[in-house]
Amino acid sequence: MRYKFILKPLLPLLGAVAFCGFANAEKLVILHTNDTHSTIDPLTDSTGGVLQRKVIIDSVRNAEKNVILVDAGDVVQGSLFFKYFKGDVEYPLMDMMGYDMRILGNHEFDNGMEQLAGYYSQMKGTPLSANYDFTGTELEGIFQPYEIREVDGKKIGFIGINLDPASIISQKNFKGKFNDVIPVANEIAAKLKNEESCDLVAVISHIGYTVGNDKTSDIDLAQASTDIDLIIGGHSHTLIDPSTPEETPSLIENKNGKMVRIVQTGKNGRFLGKLTVDLDKLPISDGKEISYELIPVTDRFPSEVFDSEMVEFIKPYREKVDSVYNHVIAFSEYNLEKEKTGGLANLTADIGFQLGREVADSLRLLGIEIPPVDMAIMNVGGIRHEMPAGPISEGQILSTYPFSNHLVLISLSGSDIIEALRISAAKGGEAVSHNVRVVTNPEGRLLRVIIDGREMEPDKEYLVATIDYIAEGNDDLVSMAHNLRLWEDDEEVSIPILRWIKRQQELGLKVAPDLGSRFVVDVNCQ
C-alpha cells in the first residue's frame, strides 16, 4: 500500500522548543495512535518506530499548551519484542511517551487477564473501559468508564469502548462480561453532556471503522448517537486520510443530522493522528469544526534527538531480538505478501497440511487409529508480516507467526466446514490447503467447496489440520467449534513451521509456494 505522507508546515519537528512562545491557550490538541502492534523499531519501509514517534510528540507538546495523548488499543503483539518479553517493553514505553489515556484492544488479552492486570495496575495515565464488566476478575477496579479533562475552563469527556470478544478473543483469556456498544456509549455520552456539562464528548474505541460481520462498528455507533462529537478508533487498521475523504469518510451523520468526526491511523504506528479543537468555539455544532491531520512517523530524525531514557531502556531487549533476526535459515523464491488468499496464506496452509499428515502417520505407528488428514484451514489473521524474496531469518518466522497458537487435528462435518468457509469467503478469504478450492460468485457468496477434485459432502466427517484458535470458533468461524479434537501440539505453531522451513534449506530447496488464490470465482455464474 502506498501511503500519502502529509508533510504540513506545522512543525519542523526538530528544535521545536523554539516554538514554545507561540503556544495558543485557546486550542486543544489531541494526539492519537491505534494498533501499534509492538512496532518498536521502524519497519522495512522506514515508517513507524517509538523513538521517532516520541520526537514528534515532544515537538507538538513544545509548540502547544494543551495536548492530550491517547491510544485506542492493540499496543502489543506483532513483533519479537512481545513474543519474547510479553509486554515488558511496550507498556513502559507508553508511559515514557506520556499517554494520558489508553483502552484495551483484543490483543492485550493474548497472554491472559492475570498478566494484563499486572501491567495495567501499574500504568501511568487512565485506563478506560465502559462496556467491559470485570467484576470478580483480576482486572476488577483497574478501569474506569470515562474521564473528564478540564482544559482552559472547558470540559472534555472521554469514553472507553471495547469490541465484542466473542469469536475474537480466546475464551480462556477473557473472563469478563461484554455490554453492547451503542446503549452503553449513548448512555454515558448523554450523562457527560447533560449532567456533567461537557463541552465535547469523545469516544476512544477499539471496535473497527467497518467490520465484516454483525458486530458494531464506529460508523454504526456514530449513526446511532446523539451526544458523541468524536470517535478515535482502532481495530480495523483503517487509515482515515483527510486528504481522501471519498475513500474512508471521516465525517458520519448521527441521528440528529449532525456530523461526527471519526479518526484512525492505520496500524504499526506509521502515523500519529492530530486533532485540533478551538476551545473558544465549544460546544461545537458539528464534527466538521474539529480539524484532523496525519503526521507521518518515519526514520527521518537523527539519533541525537531521540529520548535518551527510551534509547537505554530498549537497548538490552533489542540485542536479543536482533540476534534472532540475523540468523538466516532459508531462502524464499518469491515475495510472500500478507494477503487473505495467495502466497503466504497458501504456504501457511500447506505447511499445516503437511505437518498434520506427518502427525497422523506418527500416531498410526503408535497403534492409534486415525484417518488421513483431508485438508488444512489456517487463519490469515495469525500471519502478521510479509516476507520479501531472498533470505529468511529465524526472527522473521517467529514474528510472522507470533501468537501462542497450537496445531490441532479435529474431526468436523462437511456442513460445518462449508459454513466456516462461507463466512471466510464473505470476509475475503482464508488460508486453505492446496487440495481445496472455495468457489464463489462475483459478490463473494459461496457456491461450493471442492476438495481433491470432488464437491465436499455435508454429511461426511473430515479430518482437518488447523490451530486451536480456529478450532474454538474464533475469527467468526463459529461452526468450526462443532468438532471432536483428536490431537493438539504442545509447541506454539511457529516452532514446527520454523522446523519445516529449515528442512527446506537442508534439502537444498527454496520456499516457493503456490501464489494463486484458492478462493475462486465461478466465471459462468451471473
C-alpha positions as CSV (number, residue, x, y, z in Angstrom):
1,M,0.0,0.0,0.0
2,R,1.3,3.5,-0.8
3,Y,0.9,6.0,1.9
4,K,0.4,9.7,1.4
5,F,2.8,11.5,3.7
6,I,1.1,14.8,4.6
7,L,4.1,17.0,5.5
8,K,2.4,20.2,6.6
9,P,4.4,23.2,7.7
10,L,3.0,22.7,11.2
11,L,6.3,21.9,12.9
12,P,9.9,21.5,11.8
13,L,9.9,18.5,14.3
14,L,13.5,19.4,15.3
15,G,14.5,22.1,17.7
16,A,10.8,22.6,18.4
17,V,11.4,24.1,21.8
18,A,12.0,27.4,20.0
19,F,8.2,27.4,19.3
20,C,7.1,27.5,22.9
21,G,6.4,31.2,22.7
22,F,3.7,30.6,20.1
23,A,1.6,28.2,22.2
24,N,-2.1,29.0,21.8
25,A,-4.1,28.8,25.0
26,E,-7.4,28.6,23.1
27,K,-6.6,25.4,21.4
28,L,-6.8,21.7,22.4
29,V,-4.6,19.2,20.5
30,I,-5.5,15.5,20.8
31,L,-2.8,13.2,19.6
32,H,-3.8,9.6,19.0
33,T,-2.5,6.2,18.0
34,N,-4.0,2.8,17.5
35,D,-2.9,-0.8,16.7
36,T,0.8,-0.1,17.0
37,H,1.4,-3.8,17.5
38,S,4.8,-3.9,19.2
39,T,6.4,-1.9,16.4
40,I,9.4,-0.7,18.4
41,D,11.7,0.0,15.5
42,P,10.9,1.4,12.1
43,L,9.6,-1.1,9.6
44,T,11.3,-2.1,6.4
45,D,9.6,0.8,4.6
46,S,11.2,3.2,7.1
47,T,7.9,4.1,8.8
48,G,6.9,3.7,12.4
49,G,9.2,3.4,15.5
50,V,8.6,4.5,19.1
51,L,11.7,6.7,19.3
52,Q,10.6,8.5,16.1
53,R,7.1,8.9,17.5
54,K,8.4,10.4,20.7
55,V,10.3,13.1,18.8
56,I,7.0,14.2,17.2
57,I,5.0,14.0,20.4
58,D,7.6,16.2,22.2
59,S,7.6,18.6,19.3
60,V,3.9,19.1,19.5
61,R,3.9,19.4,23.2
62,N,6.6,22.1,23.0
63,A,4.6,24.0,20.4
64,E,1.1,23.7,22.0
65,K,-0.1,24.5,25.6
66,N,-2.9,21.9,25.7
67,V,-2.1,18.5,24.5
68,I,-3.8,15.2,25.3
69,L,-2.3,11.9,24.1
70,V,-4.5,8.8,23.8
71,D,-4.2,5.3,22.4
72,A,-7.1,3.1,21.0
73,G,-5.7,-0.3,21.8
74,D,-3.6,-3.2,20.4
75,V,-0.3,-1.7,21.7
76,V,1.1,-5.3,21.8
77,Q,1.5,-8.4,19.5
78,G,3.2,-8.4,16.2
79,S,7.0,-8.5,16.8
80,L,9.6,-10.4,18.7
81,F,9.6,-7.8,21.4
82,F,6.2,-9.1,22.5
83,K,6.9,-12.7,21.7
84,Y,9.9,-12.8,24.0
85,F,9.1,-10.1,26.6
86,K,5.3,-10.3,26.8
87,G,4.7,-6.6,27.4
88,D,7.8,-5.6,29.4
89,V,8.9,-3.4,26.5
90,E,5.7,-1.8,25.1
91,Y,3.8,-0.8,28.3
92,P,6.8,1.0,29.9
93,L,7.5,2.8,26.7
94,M,3.9,4.0,26.5
95,D,4.4,5.5,30.0
96,M,7.7,7.1,28.8
97,M,5.8,8.7,25.9
98,G,3.3,10.1,28.4
99,Y,0.0,8.7,27.2
100,D,-2.9,10.3,29.1
101,M,-5.5,7.6,28.4
102,R,-5.5,4.1,26.9
103,I,-8.1,1.5,26.1
104,L,-7.8,-2.3,25.6
105,G,-7.5,-3.9,22.2
106,N,-8.3,-7.6,21.7
107,H,-4.6,-8.4,21.6
108,E,-4.0,-7.0,25.1
109,F,-5.6,-10.3,26.2
110,D,-3.3,-12.6,24.3
111,N,-1.4,-13.7,27.5
112,G,-4.4,-13.8,29.8
113,M,-6.1,-11.4,32.2
114,E,-3.8,-12.0,35.2
115,Q,-0.7,-10.9,33.3
116,L,-2.7,-8.0,31.8
117,A,-3.7,-6.8,35.3
118,G,-0.1,-6.7,36.3
119,Y,0.7,-4.2,33.6
120,Y,-2.4,-2.1,33.7
121,S,-2.5,-1.8,37.5
122,Q,0.9,0.0,37.3
123,M,0.5,2.1,34.2
124,K,0.5,5.9,34.2
125,G,-2.4,7.7,32.7
126,T,-6.0,6.5,32.8
127,P,-7.2,3.1,31.6
128,L,-10.7,3.3,30.2
129,S,-13.3,0.7,29.6
130,A,-17.0,1.5,29.7
131,N,-18.6,-1.7,28.3
132,Y,-16.5,-4.5,29.9
133,D,-17.6,-5.6,33.3
134,F,-14.6,-7.1,35.1
135,T,-16.3,-7.8,38.4
136,G,-14.8,-10.8,40.1
137,T,-11.8,-11.0,37.7
138,E,-8.2,-9.9,38.0
139,L,-9.0,-6.6,36.2
140,E,-11.7,-5.5,38.7
141,G,-11.2,-2.0,39.8
142,I,-8.5,-1.1,37.4
143,F,-10.6,0.6,34.6
144,Q,-13.0,3.5,34.7
145,P,-15.7,4.1,32.1
146,Y,-14.9,7.7,31.3
147,E,-12.7,10.6,32.3
148,I,-13.4,14.3,32.2
149,R,-10.5,16.7,31.5
150,E,-10.9,20.4,32.1
151,V,-8.9,22.5,29.6
152,D,-8.9,26.3,29.9
153,G,-12.4,26.2,31.5
154,K,-13.8,23.7,29.0
155,K,-14.8,20.2,29.9
156,I,-13.8,17.3,27.6
157,G,-15.3,13.9,28.3
158,F,-13.6,10.7,27.1
159,I,-15.3,7.3,27.0
160,G,-13.6,3.9,26.5
161,I,-15.5,1.5,24.3
162,N,-14.3,-2.1,23.5
163,L,-15.3,-4.7,21.0
164,D,-17.4,-7.8,21.4
165,P,-14.9,-10.5,22.4
166,A,-17.0,-13.4,21.0
167,S,-15.0,-15.2,18.3
168,I,-12.3,-12.6,18.5
169,I,-10.6,-13.1,21.9
170,S,-9.9,-16.7,23.0
171,Q,-12.4,-17.8,25.6
172,K,-9.7,-18.9,28.0
173,N,-8.2,-15.4,28.0
174,F,-11.4,-13.3,28.6
175,K,-13.5,-13.8,31.7
176,G,-15.3,-10.5,31.8
177,K,-18.8,-9.6,30.7
178,F,-19.4,-7.6,27.5
179,N,-22.1,-5.0,27.3
180,D,-23.4,-3.8,23.9
181,V,-21.6,-0.8,22.5
182,I,-24.3,1.5,21.4
183,P,-26.5,1.6,24.5
184,V,-23.5,2.0,26.8
185,A,-21.8,4.7,24.7
186,N,-25.0,6.7,24.3
187,E,-26.0,6.5,28.0
188,I,-22.6,7.8,29.1
189,A,-22.4,10.4,26.4
190,A,-25.8,11.7,27.4
191,K,-24.6,11.8,31.1
192,L,-21.4,13.7,30.1
193,K,-23.3,16.2,28.0
194,N,-26.4,16.8,30.2
195,E,-25.3,16.1,33.8
196,E,-21.6,16.8,33.7
197,S,-21.9,19.7,31.2
198,C,-19.1,18.5,29.0
199,D,-18.4,20.8,26.0
200,L,-17.0,17.9,23.9
201,V,-17.6,14.2,24.1
202,A,-15.0,11.8,22.6
203,V,-15.2,8.0,22.4
204,I,-11.9,6.1,22.3
205,S,-12.9,2.8,20.7
206,H,-11.5,-0.5,19.6
207,I,-14.4,-1.8,17.6
208,G,-13.3,-1.0,14.0
209,Y,-14.2,1.6,11.4
210,T,-16.2,-1.0,9.5
211,V,-16.3,-4.7,10.2
212,G,-17.1,-7.7,8.0
213,N,-19.5,-9.3,10.5
214,D,-22.6,-8.4,12.5
215,K,-20.6,-6.6,15.2
216,T,-21.0,-2.8,15.9
217,S,-18.5,-0.6,14.1
218,D,-17.5,3.1,14.6
219,I,-19.8,4.0,11.7
220,D,-22.7,2.2,13.3
221,L,-22.0,4.0,16.6
222,A,-21.8,7.4,15.0
223,Q,-25.1,6.9,13.1
224,A,-26.9,5.8,16.3
225,S,-25.6,8.6,18.5
226,T,-26.8,12.0,19.5
227,D,-24.3,13.3,22.1
228,I,-20.9,12.0,20.7
229,D,-18.8,14.5,18.8
230,L,-15.7,12.5,18.1
231,I,-14.7,8.8,17.8
232,I,-11.0,7.9,18.0
233,G,-10.9,4.4,16.6
234,G,-8.9,1.3,16.2
235,H,-9.0,-2.5,15.5
236,S,-9.8,-2.4,11.7
237,H,-6.4,-0.9,10.8
238,T,-8.1,1.7,8.7
239,L,-6.1,4.7,7.6
240,I,-8.6,7.5,7.6
241,D,-6.8,10.0,5.4
242,P,-8.3,13.5,5.5
243,S,-6.9,14.2,2.0
244,T,-9.1,11.4,0.5
245,P,-12.5,11.7,2.3
246,E,-14.3,9.8,-0.5
247,E,-12.3,6.6,0.3
248,T,-12.8,6.5,4.1
249,P,-15.1,9.3,5.2
250,S,-14.1,10.9,8.5
251,L,-17.5,12.6,8.9
252,I,-20.5,10.5,9.6
253,E,-24.0,11.8,10.2
254,N,-25.7,11.0,13.5
255,K,-29.4,10.5,14.4
256,N,-29.9,14.3,14.5
257,G,-28.2,15.0,11.2
258,K,-25.0,16.3,12.9
259,M,-21.6,15.1,11.7
260,V,-19.5,13.0,14.0
261,R,-15.7,13.1,13.3
262,I,-14.2,9.6,13.1
263,V,-10.4,9.1,13.0
264,Q,-8.0,6.2,12.8
265,T,-4.3,6.0,11.9
266,G,-4.0,2.6,10.2
267,K,-1.5,0.3,12.0
268,N,2.1,-0.2,13.3
269,G,2.5,3.5,14.3
270,R,3.1,4.7,10.8
271,F,1.2,7.8,11.6
272,L,0.4,10.0,14.6
273,G,-3.1,11.4,14.4
274,K,-3.6,15.1,15.3
275,L,-6.9,16.6,16.2
276,T,-7.3,20.4,16.9
277,V,-10.2,21.9,18.7
278,D,-10.8,25.6,19.0
279,L,-11.8,25.9,22.7
280,D,-13.4,29.2,22.2
281,K,-16.0,27.6,19.8
282,L,-17.0,24.8,22.3
283,P,-19.5,23.3,22.4
284,I,-19.3,22.6,18.7
285,S,-22.3,22.4,16.4
286,D,-20.7,19.8,14.1
287,G,-17.8,17.5,13.9
288,K,-16.5,19.5,10.9
289,E,-15.3,22.0,13.5
290,I,-12.7,19.5,14.7
291,S,-9.7,19.7,12.3
292,Y,-7.8,16.5,11.6
293,E,-4.5,15.6,10.1
294,L,-2.0,12.7,9.9
295,I,1.7,13.2,10.8
296,P,3.9,10.6,9.2
297,V,6.2,8.7,11.6
298,T,9.4,7.9,9.7
299,D,13.1,7.4,10.3
300,R,13.9,11.0,9.1
301,F,15.3,12.1,12.5
302,P,18.9,12.0,13.6
303,S,19.6,9.8,16.6
304,E,20.8,12.8,18.6
305,V,17.2,13.9,19.1
306,F,15.9,10.6,20.5
307,D,14.8,10.3,24.1
308,S,17.9,9.1,25.9
309,E,15.9,7.3,28.6
310,M,13.9,5.3,25.9
311,V,17.1,4.5,24.0
312,E,18.8,3.0,27.0
313,F,15.6,1.2,28.0
314,I,15.2,-0.5,24.6
315,K,18.9,-1.5,24.2
316,P,19.1,-4.8,26.1
317,Y,15.8,-6.0,24.6
318,R,16.9,-5.1,21.1
319,E,20.1,-7.1,21.4
320,K,18.1,-10.3,21.9
321,V,15.7,-9.5,19.1
322,D,18.5,-8.6,16.7
323,S,20.4,-11.8,17.3
324,V,17.4,-13.9,16.3
325,Y,16.6,-11.6,13.3
326,N,20.1,-12.0,11.9
327,H,20.0,-15.9,11.9
328,V,19.2,-16.8,8.3
329,I,17.6,-20.3,8.0
330,A,16.3,-20.4,4.4
331,F,15.6,-18.6,1.2
332,S,12.3,-17.5,-0.4
333,E,11.8,-17.8,-4.2
334,Y,9.1,-15.1,-4.2
335,N,7.9,-12.0,-2.4
336,L,5.4,-13.5,0.1
337,E,2.8,-10.9,0.7
338,K,0.4,-10.9,3.6
339,E,-3.0,-11.1,1.9
340,K,-6.1,-13.1,2.5
341,T,-5.5,-15.5,-0.3
342,G,-2.2,-16.0,-2.0
343,G,1.4,-16.8,-1.4
344,L,1.9,-16.6,2.4
345,A,-1.6,-17.8,3.2
346,N,-1.1,-20.7,0.9
347,L,2.3,-21.5,2.3
348,T,0.9,-21.5,5.9
349,A,-2.0,-23.8,5.0
350,D,0.2,-26.2,3.1
351,I,2.7,-26.4,5.9
352,G,-0.2,-27.1,8.3
353,F,-1.5,-29.8,6.0
354,Q,1.9,-31.5,5.7
355,L,2.5,-31.3,9.4
356,G,-0.9,-32.7,10.1
357,R,-0.3,-35.6,7.8
358,E,3.0,-36.3,9.4
359,V,1.4,-36.3,12.9
360,A,-1.3,-38.7,11.8
361,D,1.3,-41.0,10.4
362,S,3.2,-41.0,13.7
363,L,0.1,-41.7,15.7
364,R,-0.7,-44.7,13.5
365,L,2.8,-46.1,14.1
366,L,1.9,-45.9,17.8
367,G,-1.2,-48.0,17.2
368,I,-3.7,-45.1,17.4
369,E,-6.4,-45.4,14.8
370,I,-6.8,-42.1,13.0
371,P,-7.9,-41.4,9.4
372,P,-5.9,-39.5,6.8
373,V,-5.9,-35.7,7.1
374,D,-8.2,-34.3,4.5
375,M,-7.3,-30.6,4.5
376,A,-6.0,-27.7,6.4
377,I,-7.5,-24.3,7.4
378,M,-5.2,-21.7,9.0
379,N,-6.2,-18.2,9.9
380,V,-4.8,-15.3,7.8
381,G,-5.2,-13.1,10.9
382,G,-2.4,-15.1,12.6
383,I,0.1,-14.0,9.8
384,R,1.4,-10.7,10.9
385,H,4.2,-9.8,8.5
386,E,5.3,-10.3,4.9
387,M,8.5,-12.0,3.7
388,P,10.3,-10.5,0.8
389,A,12.2,-12.7,-1.7
390,G,15.6,-13.7,-0.5
391,P,17.0,-14.8,2.8
392,I,14.5,-15.8,5.6
393,S,15.7,-15.4,9.2
394,E,14.5,-17.2,12.3
395,G,13.3,-13.9,13.6
396,Q,11.1,-13.3,10.5
397,I,9.3,-16.6,11.0
398,L,8.8,-16.1,14.7
399,S,7.4,-12.6,14.3
400,T,5.3,-13.6,11.2
401,Y,3.6,-16.2,13.4
402,P,3.8,-14.5,16.9
403,F,0.7,-15.9,18.6
404,S,0.5,-18.6,21.2
405,N,-1.5,-20.9,18.9
406,H,-1.1,-24.7,18.7
407,L,-1.6,-27.1,15.8
408,V,-4.6,-29.4,16.3
409,L,-6.3,-32.2,14.4
410,I,-10.1,-32.1,14.5
411,S,-12.9,-34.2,13.1
412,L,-15.6,-32.0,11.6
413,S,-18.6,-32.4,9.4
414,G,-18.6,-31.1,5.9
415,S,-21.6,-28.9,6.6
416,D,-19.7,-27.1,9.4
417,I,-16.6,-26.7,7.2
418,I,-18.8,-25.3,4.4
419,E,-20.4,-22.8,6.8
420,A,-17.0,-21.7,8.1
421,L,-15.7,-21.2,4.5
422,R,-18.9,-19.3,3.6
423,I,-18.0,-16.8,6.4
424,S,-14.4,-16.8,5.2
425,A,-15.5,-16.1,1.6
426,A,-17.7,-13.2,2.7
427,K,-14.7,-11.7,4.5
428,G,-12.3,-12.0,1.6
429,G,-10.8,-15.5,2.0
430,E,-8.8,-17.6,4.4
431,A,-5.7,-19.9,4.3
432,V,-6.7,-23.3,2.9
433,S,-4.6,-26.2,1.7
434,H,-3.6,-26.8,-1.9
435,N,-6.3,-29.6,-2.4
436,V,-9.2,-27.2,-1.7
437,R,-10.9,-24.7,-3.9
438,V,-13.6,-22.4,-2.5
439,V,-15.9,-21.4,-5.3
440,T,-17.9,-18.1,-5.1
441,N,-20.0,-15.9,-7.2
442,P,-18.6,-12.4,-8.2
443,E,-20.0,-10.9,-5.0
444,G,-18.2,-13.4,-2.8
445,R,-21.2,-15.6,-2.0
446,L,-20.2,-19.3,-1.5
447,L,-21.3,-21.7,-4.2
448,R,-19.5,-24.9,-3.3
449,V,-16.3,-26.3,-1.8
450,I,-14.1,-28.6,-3.9
451,I,-11.7,-31.0,-2.1
452,D,-9.5,-33.3,-4.0
453,G,-11.4,-32.6,-7.2
454,R,-14.8,-33.5,-5.7
455,E,-17.6,-31.4,-4.1
456,M,-17.4,-31.5,-0.3
457,E,-20.2,-33.7,1.2
458,P,-22.1,-32.0,4.0
459,D,-22.8,-35.3,5.9
460,K,-19.3,-36.6,5.7
461,E,-16.7,-36.3,8.6
462,Y,-13.4,-34.7,7.6
463,L,-10.1,-34.6,9.4
464,V,-8.8,-31.1,9.5
465,A,-5.4,-29.7,10.5
466,T,-5.8,-26.2,12.0
467,I,-4.9,-24.2,15.1
468,D,-6.7,-24.2,18.4
469,Y,-7.8,-20.6,18.0
470,I,-9.8,-21.6,14.9
471,A,-10.9,-24.8,16.4
472,E,-12.5,-22.8,19.2
473,G,-14.7,-21.0,16.6
474,N,-12.8,-17.7,16.6
475,D,-12.3,-15.3,13.7
476,D,-16.1,-15.5,13.3
477,L,-15.8,-19.1,12.2
478,V,-18.3,-20.3,14.8
479,S,-19.1,-23.6,13.2
480,M,-15.5,-24.8,13.5
481,A,-16.1,-25.2,17.2
482,H,-18.5,-28.2,16.5
483,N,-15.6,-30.5,16.4
484,L,-14.0,-33.5,18.0
485,R,-10.4,-32.7,18.9
486,L,-8.2,-35.7,18.3
487,W,-4.7,-34.2,18.9
488,E,-3.0,-31.0,20.0
489,D,0.6,-30.0,19.7
490,D,2.5,-28.9,22.9
491,E,4.5,-26.3,20.9
492,E,3.4,-23.0,19.6
493,V,2.7,-23.3,15.9
494,S,5.7,-21.1,14.9
495,I,8.1,-23.8,16.1
496,P,7.0,-26.6,13.7
497,I,6.7,-24.0,10.9
498,L,10.2,-22.9,11.6
499,R,11.4,-26.5,11.6
500,W,9.6,-27.2,8.3
501,I,11.3,-24.2,6.6
502,K,14.7,-25.2,8.0
503,R,14.2,-28.6,6.4
504,Q,13.6,-27.0,3.0
505,Q,17.0,-25.4,3.4
506,E,18.6,-28.7,4.4
507,L,17.1,-30.3,1.3
508,G,18.5,-27.6,-0.9
509,L,15.0,-26.2,-1.7
510,K,13.8,-22.6,-1.7
511,V,10.5,-21.7,-0.2
512,A,8.3,-21.4,-3.4
513,P,4.6,-21.7,-2.6
514,D,1.6,-21.5,-5.0
515,L,0.8,-17.8,-5.4
516,G,-2.7,-18.2,-6.8
517,S,-5.9,-17.7,-4.9
518,R,-7.7,-20.8,-3.7
519,F,-10.9,-18.8,-3.4
520,V,-12.0,-18.7,-7.0
521,V,-14.9,-17.0,-8.8
522,D,-17.2,-19.2,-11.0
523,V,-16.9,-17.4,-14.3
524,N,-20.2,-18.9,-15.5
525,C,-22.1,-17.5,-12.6
526,Q,-24.1,-14.4,-13.5
